[in-house]
Amino acid sequence: MARLMRRRTGAALQFFGGAGTVTGSKHLVTVGARRVLLDCGLFQGLKALRERNWAAPPFAADSVDAVVLSHAHVDHSGALPLLVRRGFSGPIYCTPGTADLLEIMLLDAAHLQEEEAEFANRHRTSKHSPALPLYTTADAQAALRRIDPRPYGSTFDVAPDQHITFRRAGHILGSATVSLTYAAPHPHTLVFSGDLGRWDRPILRDPELIAEADVLLVESTYGDRVHAGDPSDAFARLVTETAERRSVLLIPAFAVGRTQELLYVIRELEDAGRIPVLPVFIDSPMAIDVTGIYARHPEDHDLDMQRLLRENASPLAPQQLQVLRRAEESKSLNNRPGPMIVISASGMATGGRVLHHLIRRLPDPDTTVLLVGYQAAGTRGRALQDGAKALRIFGQEIAVQARVVLLDGVSAHADQHDLLRWLRGFTRPPRVTYAVHGEPQAADTLAATIRRQLGWQARVAEDRETVELP
Ligand code: ZN
């Protein structure tokens, strides 16, 4: 039991998710009698992973002194309501942007869980009777009350002799790398990359480099890949085709980050006269709320975004943007002919309103479904990416006649080149570097590349292992 591994004086690190997989991010740092949990994410995708959400974590929730979040994505934050329900009563530290996003995302996650349980009870699709939600809105509200936002660049205490500094990660609004300095008995620094973004992308400032780490946890989602170049030509071609064929371009997109980047790019291409102006529908209540939050956090904006807002432009608003808040508005799209662009969550088609659009549009050979982000193993998005001829949605078998296109180069994640660029910012090699947050091949490849190109000690973090910290 993890509790026995507490050492009076030593320091240890344990990986309870986000190791060997891209979801469930949870890394526990124990220094003496103090415990800090880095991220508290939900598992998503494969059933065996999702089932882990229901099991109690292998550490006592009430033994954790503080949680520190890298960013708001559910695979990094979505298990907070469970942790609080199981007895965690400390602060949850994150940046102000993350705090605003969590307000929407945790409530939305709880709402989805409640809806899923209700659906299972109505249609008796669960072996449990009654089916219960993983957590409730009340659980999410209890977690939100524990949030304590801290700005980028400030250093604050999480425990006696343990300090945290957030720096920009450039991945989504509010995303941060976490530097944790602890004394055991001499000061050491553990750096956690969270999810790293890319350089020169719309809206957000670039990832910040960090000079020092004794122990480093680096994400490896695309540790084995290099993104294609600027995707805007390919995207402009698809939009132009959509206009010419009077068809539908359906884009499953993460409500947080990806939707805002798409809106920015469509607006920019329209301004430049590179695409015809088409009706653009955002059909995700969460994406609509999040777009407002994106505009309200200048500390995250790059220079172009700052300038556009100063000039009172609406950088996230294509000319014929229509936002659909109510379910009836969403349903009215079913009978609407093209040309149009529909952006709807969730990004990997694991839930949300995009499922209804997929039921309606997948059997239609005139529709193009555009995949614009990472599609984790076991998700419907991955099945589409892999060329599935049919998808199972709400118990129905839906034929895939639509064209499915993967737009490379639009990821919010650093690729192997970006990761190495960030790693080269360290002025001396960390004593050890762990590749986290990657499927096995991506994590293995990144660790091997770090050893070969940088000459550092690097290896893949193993799920549920405990390592000693210096
Ligand atoms: Zn993320």
Boltz pocket constraint, residues with backbone or C-beta under 6 A from the ligand:
constraints:
  - pocket:
      binder: B
      contacts: [[A, 71], [A, 73], [A, 171], [A, 195]]
      max_distance: 6.0
